[in-house]
Amino acid sequence: MRSLIFISLLLTGLAINAAPIATFKFDNDQQEELFHKLSQDLRCLVCQNNSIGDSNADLAKDLRNEMYGMIIQGKNEQQIVDFMVQRYGDFVLYNPPMKPLTWVLWFGPAIIFVIALFYALRIIKAQRSDVAPQGMKASESERLKRLQAEAERTSHRQDQQE
């Protein structure tokens, strides 16, 4: 009985997660190839790093439908990409163009790495200069030897008591 309940719950869960796949009919293979290329080249705006072809979000479905309509109307790849960028900004592109508004995207990680490396080297250098050995006075050396001997005697006594 338990196995029957488990199997029915498993199948119900799979049915719930199954999303309907929209099918598009194209006039020729070039249109279909363009659709699939753009579906992978354009980013879903609401998903975490998914293309609109990989996403089941409502916005991604709308974008696929919009793209399909534009392809059927005979628009080329550049016209469709320009439309998406004009409407949603450069974020819709996985490879944004090099322009002043996107310099942070292109150079930001390298700048942050250089700054972090600079501070890491400064910290390491500061730690090395703080650790430089200094000579002890004779009285300090004698006191250290006495403390070590006393610690050894105390440790030895505790071992004998146990």
ChimeraX attribute file (.defattr): number of C-alpha atoms within 10 A of each C-alpha:
attribute: neighborCount
match mode: 1-to-1
recipient: residues
	/A:1	5
	/A:2	7
	/A:3	8
	/A:4	9
	/A:5	10
	/A:6	11
	/A:7	11
	/A:8	12
	/A:9	12
	/A:10	12
	/A:11	11
	/A:12	11
	/A:13	11
	/A:14	11
	/A:15	10
	/A:16	9
	/A:17	8
	/A:18	8
	/A:19	9
	/A:20	7
	/A:21	8
	/A:22	8
	/A:23	6
	/A:24	11
	/A:25	9
	/A:26	14
	/A:27	9
	/A:28	9
	/A:29	9
	/A:30	11
	/A:31	19
	/A:32	17
	/A:33	12
	/A:34	16
	/A:35	21
	/A:36	14
	/A:37	13
	/A:38	20
	/A:39	20
	/A:40	17
	/A:41	18
	/A:42	23
	/A:43	24
	/A:44	27
	/A:45	19
	/A:46	13
	/A:47	15
	/A:48	9
	/A:49	12
	/A:50	18
	/A:51	21
	/A:52	26
	/A:53	20
	/A:54	14
	/A:55	19
	/A:56	16
	/A:57	14
	/A:58	11
	/A:59	15
	/A:60	23
	/A:61	17
	/A:62	12
	/A:63	19
	/A:64	20
	/A:65	14
	/A:66	13
	/A:67	22
	/A:68	21
	/A:69	13
	/A:70	17
	/A:71	21
	/A:72	15
	/A:73	9
	/A:74	11
	/A:75	14
	/A:76	13
	/A:77	17
	/A:78	9
	/A:79	13
	/A:80	17
	/A:81	18
	/A:82	13
	/A:83	14
	/A:84	19
	/A:85	16
	/A:86	11
	/A:87	10
	/A:88	12
	/A:89	12
	/A:90	19
	/A:91	15
	/A:92	20
	/A:93	20
	/A:94	15
	/A:95	13
	/A:96	16
	/A:97	13
	/A:98	11
	/A:99	9
	/A:100	9
	/A:101	10
	/A:102	14
	/A:103	12
	/A:104	13
	/A:105	14
	/A:106	15
	/A:107	10
	/A:108	11
	/A:109	11
	/A:110	12
	/A:111	12
	/A:112	11
	/A:113	10
	/A:114	11
	/A:115	11
	/A:116	12
	/A:117	12
	/A:118	11
	/A:119	11
	/A:120	12
	/A:121	11
	/A:122	12
	/A:123	11
	/A:124	10
	/A:125	11
	/A:126	11
	/A:127	11
	/A:128	10
	/A:129	9
	/A:130	8
	/A:131	8
	/A:132	7
	/A:133	7
	/A:134	6
	/A:135	7
	/A:136	9
	/A:137	8
	/A:138	9
	/A:139	8
	/A:140	11
	/A:141	11
	/A:142	12
	/A:143	11
	/A:144	12
	/A:145	11
	/A:146	12
	/A:147	11
	/A:148	12
	/A:149	12
	/A:150	12
	/A:151	12
	/A:152	12
	/A:153	12
	/A:154	11
	/A:155	11
	/A:156	11
	/A:157	11
	/A:158	10
	/A:159	9
	/A:160	7
	/A:161	6
	/A:162	5
